[in-house]
Amino acid sequence: MSFKSKIHFEISERKILLRLFDVVSVLGVLYLLGIIFEFNYFQITESNFYWTIILSLYLLFFGTVFEMYNLQLASNQFQILKSIVLTSSVTVLVYLLTPIITPSLPENRLQIILFYLAILISLLGWRMVYVKFFASTRFFKKVILVCDQDQLVELVKELQSVDPNYKIEAYIDVSLEGKNKKEHDIIKSISLEKIDIFIQENSISEIVVATQKTESITVEMYNQLMKMLENGIPIREYTNVYESITQRIPVQYLARDFYRYFPFSRSNYNKLYLIFVRFLEIVFSIIGLLIGSIISPLILIGNGIGNRGAMFYSQERVGQNGNIFNIYKLRSMIVNAEANGAVFATTNDARITSFGKFLRKSRLDEVPQFINVLKGDMAIIGPRPERPVFVKEIADIMPFYQTRHIVKPGLTGWAQVNYAYGETLQDSLIKLQYDLYYIKHRSLFLDLNITVKTVSTILFYRGQ
């Protein structure tokens, strides 16, 4: 007997779907607008087809910046409305301000309003369809988890908090202490004997094995799982599922010697990639320092009023291969903030000055670090450099922490754009997972993704 699972979309498929239909819906409405009304500003013809390419690129870029492809936001009507308005407004503004590669401004200004409304309404219409149908329960990916009961809550929370369409329908408890089994409040426990019936009745898409105890997988369970595999139900290992959904490396579920088989990205040693990235780092650093020098009088005034002390400060950090270097920053804390010893900065930290909050939120406090980038101590993108005292403290608890030092630390990174400021060792573990993911998957595409997300962080004033 073979099973037919319900239709579902993977994370990557949903993001492609969103991007594709964003473009199709906008171009479709503009095309109809040109047929129905005398709309001459934007016409899709063979002679000016590149206009549509430019508009599509603007739409996808600003849609990414304003988080239209964040799946958690894409399923929320209020959040996606805000993203659509921002994306439509900025896309139209930039399109109008680049007439060399876009149509010349029309004499009839009403056409500009029609152009804006067409983009706004088409995006709203398609996204409401997505929320109503594609983000509904009918397209959830339904899964059975094979795990120890005492790990169930943590395992489920990790997966479902990231992907709102990933649904753990039931679990098979492989705990050796079977006498202590009890029913979970939300997720149903099923037995091996009933798994085939449950899969058929609930349209299960895959089975995820999440136990680290090989002795828990009995011969009976192995044979039953093989039977499910032969009937067309995919069986995946939890760490692979975790990595693909969360885009983090689940070091807490790996053995201590994981580095022996950790597949580091070839980009870490690719000379052409490293030379190209270094060239871009020098260019962006020079631009960043020029911008910093232009706004420095305003920062100097703000520092004198809200900080009252030295504007710059340096601090020891751990760089590539464990080398110590001095990082440069604009001071955002009170003078002698660590008179009683080094401690993690926290949310609403009392040591942060009023002007310092602005510097941190806007990321302006990190502008002097372009000097570190030019010196070669840091990169634009990479794990954030940590202080030696904290590195030692964290590395004693997390053996994989030193792996971050394989690459240069960065001004921004995968952890910074995906996770809030680390206040505890648990936060450091999560940020380590993101850093290891970057080291494993490092590429120009991931660097570009981080760059765009950094722009979003600055625009939405989410700096730490």
C-alpha positions as CSV (number, residue, x, y, z in Angstrom):
1,M,0.0,0.0,0.0
2,S,1.4,3.4,-1.0
3,F,0.5,6.7,0.7
4,K,-0.4,10.0,-0.9
5,S,0.6,12.9,1.1
6,K,-1.2,16.3,1.0
7,I,0.1,19.1,-1.2
8,H,2.5,21.3,0.7
9,F,5.2,23.8,-0.1
10,E,8.7,23.8,1.3
11,I,10.2,27.1,2.7
12,S,12.2,27.7,-0.5
13,E,9.2,26.9,-2.7
14,R,7.0,29.4,-0.8
15,K,9.6,32.1,-1.2
16,I,9.9,31.4,-4.9
17,L,6.1,31.4,-5.2
18,L,5.8,34.8,-3.4
19,R,8.5,36.4,-5.6
20,L,7.1,34.9,-8.8
21,F,3.5,36.0,-8.3
22,D,4.5,39.4,-6.9
23,V,6.1,40.1,-10.3
24,V,3.5,38.4,-12.3
25,S,0.6,40.1,-10.6
26,V,2.2,43.6,-10.9
27,L,3.1,43.2,-14.6
28,G,-0.3,41.6,-15.3
29,V,-2.2,44.5,-13.8
30,L,0.0,47.1,-15.5
31,Y,-0.6,45.3,-18.8
32,L,-4.3,45.3,-18.4
33,L,-4.2,49.0,-17.3
34,G,-2.5,49.8,-20.6
35,I,-5.3,48.0,-22.6
36,I,-8.3,49.3,-20.7
37,F,-7.2,52.9,-20.0
38,E,-4.9,55.3,-21.9
39,F,-2.0,54.4,-19.7
40,N,1.2,55.2,-21.7
41,Y,3.8,55.6,-19.0
42,F,4.6,51.9,-18.6
43,Q,3.9,49.7,-21.7
44,I,5.1,46.2,-22.1
45,T,6.4,45.9,-25.7
46,E,9.3,44.1,-27.4
47,S,11.1,47.4,-27.9
48,N,11.1,48.4,-24.3
49,F,10.9,45.1,-22.6
50,Y,13.9,45.9,-20.4
51,W,11.6,48.3,-18.5
52,T,9.8,45.3,-17.1
53,I,13.1,43.7,-16.0
54,I,14.2,46.9,-14.2
55,L,10.8,47.1,-12.4
56,S,10.9,43.4,-11.5
57,L,14.4,43.8,-10.0
58,Y,13.4,46.9,-8.0
59,L,10.3,45.1,-6.8
60,L,12.2,42.0,-5.6
61,F,15.0,44.0,-4.0
62,F,12.9,46.4,-2.0
63,G,10.4,43.6,-1.2
64,T,13.4,41.7,0.4
65,V,14.5,44.9,2.2
66,F,11.0,45.5,3.6
67,E,10.6,41.8,4.6
68,M,7.9,40.8,2.2
69,Y,9.5,37.3,1.9
70,N,9.7,36.7,5.6
71,L,7.3,33.8,5.9
72,Q,6.2,34.7,9.4
73,L,5.3,38.2,8.3
74,A,3.8,36.9,5.0
75,S,1.1,35.0,6.9
76,N,0.1,38.1,9.0
77,Q,-2.3,40.5,7.3
78,F,-1.3,43.6,9.2
79,Q,2.5,43.0,8.9
80,I,2.3,42.3,5.2
81,L,0.2,45.4,4.6
82,K,2.9,47.5,6.1
83,S,5.6,45.8,4.0
84,I,3.5,46.1,0.8
85,V,2.9,49.9,1.3
86,L,6.7,50.5,2.0
87,T,7.8,48.3,-0.9
88,S,5.3,49.8,-3.4
89,S,6.2,53.4,-2.4
90,V,10.0,53.0,-2.5
91,T,9.8,50.9,-5.7
92,V,7.8,53.6,-7.5
93,L,9.9,56.4,-6.2
94,V,13.2,54.9,-7.3
95,Y,11.7,53.8,-10.6
96,L,10.6,57.4,-11.3
97,L,14.0,58.8,-10.2
98,T,16.0,56.6,-12.6
99,P,14.6,57.8,-16.0
100,I,17.8,56.8,-17.8
101,I,16.9,53.1,-17.5
102,T,13.1,53.6,-17.0
103,P,10.4,55.5,-19.0
104,S,10.6,59.3,-19.0
105,L,8.3,61.0,-16.6
106,P,4.8,61.5,-18.2
107,E,3.3,64.9,-18.8
108,N,0.0,63.8,-17.3
109,R,0.9,63.3,-13.6
110,L,-2.2,61.3,-13.1
111,Q,-0.4,58.4,-14.8
112,I,2.1,58.3,-11.9
113,I,-0.8,57.8,-9.4
114,L,-2.2,55.1,-11.6
115,F,1.2,53.4,-11.8
116,Y,1.5,53.5,-8.0
117,L,-2.0,52.2,-7.3
118,A,-1.6,49.4,-9.9
119,I,1.5,48.1,-8.1
120,L,0.0,48.6,-4.6
121,I,-3.4,47.0,-5.4
122,S,-1.9,44.0,-7.4
123,L,0.4,43.2,-4.5
124,L,-2.3,43.5,-1.9
125,G,-4.7,41.3,-4.0
126,W,-2.2,38.5,-4.5
127,R,-1.0,38.6,-0.9
128,M,-4.5,38.3,0.4
129,V,-4.9,35.3,-1.8
130,Y,-1.7,33.8,-0.3
131,V,-2.8,34.4,3.3
132,K,-6.3,33.0,2.6
133,F,-5.3,29.9,0.7
134,F,-1.6,29.1,0.5
135,A,-0.8,30.0,4.2
136,S,-3.9,28.1,5.4
137,T,-3.9,24.7,7.2
138,R,-4.6,22.9,3.9
139,F,-1.0,23.5,2.8
140,F,0.7,22.7,6.1
141,K,3.5,20.2,6.0
142,K,2.3,17.5,8.4
143,V,5.0,15.4,10.2
144,I,5.5,12.6,12.6
145,L,8.4,13.0,15.0
146,V,10.4,10.0,16.4
147,C,12.0,11.1,19.6
148,D,12.3,10.8,23.4
149,Q,9.3,12.2,25.1
150,D,11.4,14.5,27.4
151,Q,12.8,16.2,24.3
152,L,9.5,16.6,22.5
153,V,8.6,20.2,23.6
154,E,12.0,21.6,22.7
155,L,12.2,19.8,19.3
156,V,8.7,21.0,18.3
157,K,9.3,24.5,19.5
158,E,12.5,24.9,17.5
159,L,10.9,23.8,14.2
160,Q,7.4,25.3,14.4
161,S,8.5,28.7,15.7
162,V,10.5,29.3,12.5
163,D,8.2,27.8,9.9
164,P,4.5,28.5,10.6
165,N,3.5,25.9,8.0
166,Y,5.4,23.0,9.6
167,K,3.1,21.0,11.8
168,I,4.1,18.2,14.1
169,E,0.9,16.0,14.1
170,A,2.1,13.2,16.3
171,Y,5.2,11.6,17.8
172,I,6.5,8.1,18.5
173,D,8.1,7.9,21.9
174,V,11.4,5.9,21.8
175,S,12.2,6.5,25.5
176,L,13.5,3.4,27.1
177,E,11.6,4.3,30.3
178,G,8.3,3.3,28.8
179,K,6.6,3.1,32.2
180,N,6.7,6.8,32.6
181,K,5.0,7.7,29.3
182,K,2.2,10.2,29.5
183,E,0.1,11.9,26.9
184,H,1.4,15.3,25.7
185,D,-1.1,18.2,25.9
186,I,-1.1,19.1,22.3
187,I,0.8,16.5,20.2
188,K,-0.6,13.0,20.1
189,S,1.5,10.0,20.8
190,I,1.0,7.1,18.4
191,S,2.2,3.5,18.5
192,L,4.2,1.7,15.7
193,E,1.2,-0.6,15.0
194,K,-1.0,2.4,14.1
195,I,1.4,4.5,12.2
196,D,0.3,3.4,8.7
197,I,-3.4,4.2,9.5
198,F,-2.4,7.5,11.1
199,I,-0.4,8.5,8.0
200,Q,-3.2,7.7,5.7
201,E,-5.9,9.5,7.7
202,N,-3.9,12.6,8.4
203,S,-2.0,13.0,5.1
204,I,1.4,12.9,6.7
205,S,4.2,14.3,4.5
206,E,7.3,12.9,6.2
207,I,8.8,11.2,9.3
208,V,11.6,12.9,11.2
209,V,13.9,10.8,13.4
210,A,15.2,13.0,16.2
211,T,16.7,10.5,18.7
212,Q,20.4,10.4,19.4
213,K,20.2,7.0,21.1
214,T,20.8,4.4,18.5
215,E,19.7,1.7,20.9
216,S,16.2,3.3,20.9
217,I,15.6,2.3,17.3
218,T,14.6,-1.3,17.7
219,V,14.5,-3.9,14.9
220,E,10.7,-3.6,14.9
221,M,10.8,0.2,14.6
222,Y,13.5,0.0,11.9
223,N,11.5,-2.4,9.8
224,Q,8.3,-0.3,10.2
225,L,10.1,2.8,9.2
226,M,11.6,1.0,6.1
227,K,8.1,-0.1,5.2
228,M,6.9,3.6,5.4
229,L,9.9,4.6,3.2
230,E,9.0,2.0,0.6
231,N,5.4,3.3,0.5
232,G,6.6,6.7,-0.4
233,I,6.9,8.5,2.9
234,P,10.2,10.4,3.2
235,I,12.3,9.7,6.4
236,R,14.7,12.5,7.4
237,E,17.1,13.0,10.2
238,Y,16.3,15.9,12.6
239,T,19.5,17.8,12.4
240,N,19.2,18.1,8.6
241,V,15.5,19.2,8.9
242,Y,16.5,21.7,11.6
243,E,19.3,23.2,9.5
244,S,17.1,23.6,6.4
245,I,14.2,25.2,8.3
246,T,16.1,27.4,10.8
247,Q,19.2,28.1,8.8
248,R,21.3,27.3,11.9
249,I,23.6,24.4,12.7
250,P,22.1,22.4,15.6
251,V,25.3,22.0,17.6
252,Q,23.4,20.9,20.7
253,Y,22.4,17.7,18.9
254,L,25.8,16.9,17.5
255,A,28.6,14.9,19.0
256,R,31.6,16.8,20.4
257,D,33.8,15.7,17.5
258,F,31.4,17.1,14.8
259,Y,34.2,19.3,13.4
260,R,35.7,16.1,11.9
261,Y,32.9,15.9,9.4
262,F,31.7,19.5,9.4
263,P,31.5,20.4,5.6
264,F,33.1,23.9,5.6
265,S,32.2,26.0,2.6
266,R,34.8,26.0,-0.2
267,S,34.4,29.8,-0.4
268,N,36.4,30.0,2.8
269,Y,39.5,28.9,0.8
270,N,38.5,30.0,-2.7
271,K,41.1,32.6,-3.8
272,L,38.9,34.2,-6.4
273,Y,36.0,34.6,-4.0
274,L,38.3,36.0,-1.3
275,I,40.0,38.5,-3.6
276,F,36.6,39.7,-5.0
277,V,35.1,40.1,-1.5
278,R,38.3,41.9,-0.3
279,F,38.0,44.4,-3.2
280,L,34.3,45.1,-2.3
281,E,35.3,45.4,1.4
282,I,37.8,48.1,0.6
283,V,35.4,50.0,-1.7
284,F,32.5,49.9,0.9
285,S,34.9,50.8,3.7
286,I,36.1,53.9,2.0
287,I,32.5,54.9,1.2
288,G,31.4,54.2,4.8
289,L,34.2,56.3,6.2
290,L,33.4,59.2,3.8
291,I,29.8,59.1,4.9
292,G,31.0,58.9,8.5
293,S,33.2,62.0,8.1
294,I,30.3,63.9,6.6
295,I,27.9,63.3,9.5
296,S,30.7,63.5,12.2
297,P,29.8,67.1,13.1
298,L,26.3,66.0,14.0
299,I,27.6,63.0,16.0
300,L,30.1,65.3,17.8
301,I,27.2,67.5,18.9
302,G,25.1,64.6,19.9
303,N,28.0,63.1,21.8
304,G,28.6,66.3,23.7
305,I,25.0,66.6,24.7
306,G,24.0,62.9,25.3
307,N,27.3,61.1,26.0
308,R,29.6,63.7,27.6
309,G,32.9,62.1,27.2
310,A,35.3,60.7,24.6
311,M,33.5,60.1,21.3
312,F,35.6,57.0,20.3
313,Y,36.9,54.0,22.2
314,S,38.7,50.8,21.4
315,Q,38.4,47.4,22.9
316,E,40.2,44.0,22.5
317,R,38.4,41.4,20.4
318,V,39.3,38.0,19.1
319,G,39.8,37.8,15.4
320,Q,40.6,35.2,12.8
321,N,42.7,32.2,14.0
322,G,42.3,33.5,17.6
323,N,44.4,36.7,17.0
324,I,43.6,39.6,19.3
325,F,43.0,43.0,17.8
326,N,41.6,46.4,18.9
327,I,38.1,47.2,17.6
328,Y,37.1,50.8,17.1
329,K,33.6,52.1,17.9
330,L,31.7,55.2,18.8
331,R,31.1,55.2,22.5
332,S,27.5,54.4,23.4
333,M,27.9,53.7,27.2
334,I,28.7,55.9,30.2
335,V,32.4,56.5,31.1
336,N,33.8,53.6,33.1
337,A,30.9,51.4,32.3
338,E,32.8,48.3,33.3
339,A,34.5,49.5,36.4
340,N,33.2,46.4,38.2
341,G,34.3,44.0,35.5
342,A,33.2,42.9,32.0
343,V,29.5,41.8,31.6
344,F,27.2,41.2,28.6
345,A,25.2,44.2,27.4
346,T,21.5,43.7,28.0
347,T,18.2,45.1,26.6
348,N,17.6,48.5,28.1
349,D,21.0,48.4,29.7
350,A,21.3,51.3,32.2
351,R,24.9,51.9,31.1
352,I,23.8,52.9,27.6
353,T,23.5,56.7,27.3
354,S,20.5,58.4,25.6
355,F,22.6,59.3,22.5
356,G,24.2,55.9,22.7
357,K,20.8,54.2,22.2
358,F,20.4,56.1,18.9
359,L,23.9,55.1,17.8
360,R,23.2,51.5,18.5
361,K,19.8,51.4,16.9
362,S,21.0,53.1,13.8
363,R,24.3,51.0,13.8
364,L,26.2,54.3,13.5
365,D,28.4,53.3,16.5
366,E,30.0,50.7,14.2
367,V,31.1,53.1,11.4
368,P,34.7,53.4,12.8
369,Q,35.0,49.6,12.3
370,F,35.5,50.3,8.6
371,I,39.0,51.2,9.7
372,N,39.4,47.6,11.1
373,V,38.1,46.3,7.7
374,L,40.7,48.4,5.8
375,K,43.4,47.1,8.2
376,G,42.4,43.5,7.5
377,D,41.4,42.7,11.1
378,M,37.7,42.4,10.1
379,A,35.5,41.7,7.1
380,I,32.2,43.4,6.2
381,I,30.4,40.1,6.7
382,G,31.3,37.4,9.3
383,P,30.7,36.4,12.9
384,R,30.7,39.4,15.3
385,P,34.1,39.5,17.1
386,E,33.8,38.8,20.8
387,R,35.9,39.9,23.7
388,P,38.6,37.4,24.9
389,V,37.1,37.1,28.4
390,F,33.8,36.1,27.0
391,V,35.3,33.8,24.4
392,K,37.1,31.8,27.1
393,E,34.0,31.6,29.2
394,I,31.7,30.5,26.4
395,A,34.3,28.1,24.8
396,D,34.6,26.3,28.1
397,I,30.9,25.5,27.8
398,M,30.5,25.2,24.0
399,P,33.4,23.3,22.5
400,F,32.4,24.4,19.0
401,Y,32.6,28.1,19.8
402,Q,36.3,28.4,18.6
403,T,35.1,27.3,15.1
404,R,33.8,30.9,14.6
405,H,37.5,32.0,14.3
406,I,38.1,30.1,11.1
407,V,36.9,33.2,9.2
408,K,37.4,36.9,9.8
409,P,34.9,38.6,12.2
410,G,32.5,41.0,10.4
411,L,30.7,44.3,10.8
412,T,27.5,42.4,10.2
413,G,26.7,38.7,9.9
414,W,24.1,35.9,9.6
415,A,23.5,35.9,13.4
416,Q,23.2,39.7,13.6
417,V,20.4,39.9,11.0
418,N,18.5,36.9,12.3
419,Y,18.7,37.1,16.1
420,A,18.5,39.8,18.8
421,Y,21.4,40.9,21.0
422,G,22.9,38.1,23.1
423,E,22.4,38.6,26.8
424,T,22.9,35.1,28.0
425,L,24.9,32.0,27.2
426,Q,21.8,30.5,25.7
427,D,21.7,33.5,23.3
428,S,25.3,32.9,22.5
429,L,24.5,29.3,21.6
430,I,21.8,30.3,19.2
431,K,24.1,33.0,17.6
432,L,26.8,30.3,17.3
433,Q,24.4,28.2,15.4
434,Y,23.9,31.0,12.9
435,D,27.6,31.7,12.7
436,L,28.4,28.1,11.9
437,Y,25.7,28.0,9.3
438,Y,27.4,31.0,7.6
439,I,30.8,29.3,7.7
440,K,29.3,26.1,6.3
441,H,27.3,27.8,3.5
442,R,29.4,30.9,2.8
443,S,28.9,32.2,-0.7
444,L,28.2,35.5,-2.6
445,F,24.5,34.8,-2.6
446,L,24.5,34.4,1.3
447,D,26.6,37.5,1.6
448,L,24.2,39.5,-0.6
449,N,21.3,38.1,1.5
450,I,23.0,39.3,4.7
451,T,23.7,42.7,3.1
452,V,20.0,43.2,2.2
453,K,18.9,42.0,5.7
454,T,21.3,44.5,7.3
455,V,19.7,47.3,5.3
456,S,16.4,46.1,6.7
457,T,17.8,46.2,10.2
458,I,19.0,49.8,9.8
459,L,15.8,51.0,8.1
460,F,13.6,49.4,10.8
461,Y,15.9,50.8,13.5
462,R,16.6,47.3,15.0
463,G,20.2,47.8,15.9
464,Q,21.3,46.6,19.3
